[in-house]
Amino acid sequence: MSNSTAKPKLAIANQVPITCMGLHVRRASRIMSQLYDAAFRPVGLVQTQFTLLVAVHLLEPVAITQLAQELFTDQTTITRNIKLLENRGLVAFTLGEDRRIKLASLTIDGKSVLEQALPLWEQAQTDVRQHLGEQKWQDLLSLLSEVKTLNQRS
């Protein structure tokens, strides 16, 4: 009896590869990550590290908690990723007014690597933009910005 009721429910699984937004966004994210990771290879970065360097540069000095909020990720992930940049000498920490809070800033080497990475980012952006075409590029940026509002509903 339970087997006969399970079949109609499992039939919905056929729709997942076609209609699951989560699957399609994750797949697209992996493809974009691979593309940008390849672009940043000459400076020894991956997409997540580049994004982190940019965020630190724009917000410095910045606490890990603020980085996590800005990048919509958890503090553990930010801490792990920023530690790799610190080990490379690209990011340094100072103590905030509240001595329990460490603030991240780019080092001279970090600024240099970011300067080298930005033209690589621009080229990757151009490649994707040309592949998609201007209208799809703008539509995708708009849709992805709209997706961020889902996080504000919780």
C-alpha positions in Angstrom: 0.0 0.0 0.0 2.7 2.5 0.9 4.5 1.6 -2.3 1.6 2.6 -4.5 1.3 6.0 -2.7 5.0 6.6 -3.0 5.1 6.3 -6.8 2.9 9.4 -7.5 5.0 11.4 -5.0 8.2 10.2 -6.6 7.0 11.1 -10.0 7.5 14.7 -9.0 11.2 14.0 -9.0 11.1 14.0 -12.8 10.5 17.8 -12.6 13.5 18.5 -10.5 16.2 18.6 -13.3 14.0 20.8 -15.4 12.4 23.2 -12.9 14.5 23.3 -9.6 15.7 26.8 -9.2 18.2 25.7 -6.5 19.8 23.1 -8.9 20.0 25.6 -11.8 21.5 28.4 -9.7 24.1 26.0 -8.1 25.1 24.7 -11.5 25.4 28.2 -12.9 27.4 29.2 -9.8 29.8 26.4 -10.3 30.3 27.2 -14.0 30.9 30.9 -13.2 33.3 29.9 -10.4 35.3 27.7 -12.7 35.5 30.5 -15.3 36.6 33.2 -12.8 39.0 30.7 -11.0 40.7 30.1 -14.3 40.9 33.9 -14.9 42.5 34.5 -11.5 45.0 31.6 -11.8 47.9 33.9 -12.9 47.7 35.7 -9.5 47.1 32.6 -7.5 43.5 33.4 -6.4 40.2 31.8 -6.8 36.9 33.7 -7.1 36.0 33.6 -3.4 39.4 35.0 -2.5 39.1 37.8 -5.0 35.7 38.7 -3.7 37.0 38.7 -0.2 40.0 40.9 -1.2 37.6 43.4 -2.9 35.2 43.4 0.2 38.1 44.0 2.6 39.5 46.8 0.3 36.1 48.5 0.1 35.2 48.2 3.8 38.6 48.3 5.6 39.2 48.1 8.3 36.5 45.6 8.7 35.4 43.0 11.2 34.7 39.4 10.2 31.1 39.7 11.3 30.6 42.6 8.9 32.3 40.7 6.0 30.0 37.8 6.7 26.9 40.0 6.5 28.1 41.8 3.4 28.9 38.6 1.6 25.8 36.6 2.8 27.9 33.9 4.3 28.7 32.6 7.8 31.6 33.8 9.9 33.2 30.3 10.0 33.6 30.3 6.2 34.9 33.9 6.1 37.4 33.2 8.9 38.7 30.1 7.1 39.0 31.9 3.8 40.5 35.1 5.2 43.1 33.0 7.1 44.4 31.7 3.7 44.8 35.3 2.6 46.5 36.2 5.9 48.9 33.3 5.5 49.8 34.6 2.0 50.5 38.0 3.6 47.6 39.7 1.7 45.5 40.6 4.7 46.5 41.7 8.2 44.5 42.2 11.3 44.5 44.9 14.0 42.5 45.1 17.1 39.4 47.3 17.1 38.3 49.7 19.9 36.7 46.6 21.5 39.8 44.5 21.9 37.8 41.4 21.2 37.2 42.4 17.6 39.9 42.0 15.0 39.7 44.2 12.0 41.0 43.1 8.5 42.8 45.3 6.1 44.8 44.6 2.9 48.6 44.6 3.2 50.7 46.2 0.5 51.1 42.8 -1.1 47.3 42.4 -0.9 46.7 45.7 -2.7 49.3 44.6 -5.3 47.6 41.3 -5.9 44.2 43.0 -6.1 45.6 45.5 -8.6 46.9 42.5 -10.7 43.6 40.6 -10.4 41.3 43.5 -11.4 42.2 43.4 -15.1 41.8 39.6 -15.1 38.3 40.2 -13.6 37.5 42.8 -16.2 38.4 40.3 -19.0 36.3 37.5 -17.4 33.4 40.0 -17.1 33.8 41.0 -20.8 33.9 37.3 -21.9 30.7 36.5 -20.0 29.0 39.7 -21.1 29.8 38.9 -24.8 28.7 35.4 -24.5 25.3 36.3 -22.9 24.8 39.5 -24.8 24.0 42.9 -23.2 20.3 42.3 -22.6 20.7 38.9 -21.0 23.6 40.2 -19.0 21.5 43.1 -17.6 18.5 40.8 -17.0 20.6 38.3 -15.1 22.2 41.0 -12.9 18.7 42.3 -12.2 17.3 38.8 -11.4 20.2 38.0 -9.1 19.8 41.2 -7.3 16.2 40.3 -6.8 17.1 36.9 -5.4 19.0 38.7 -2.5 15.6 40.0 -1.3 14.6 36.4 -0.5 17.1 36.6 2.4 15.4 39.7 3.8 12.1 37.8 4.1 13.4 35.3 6.7 
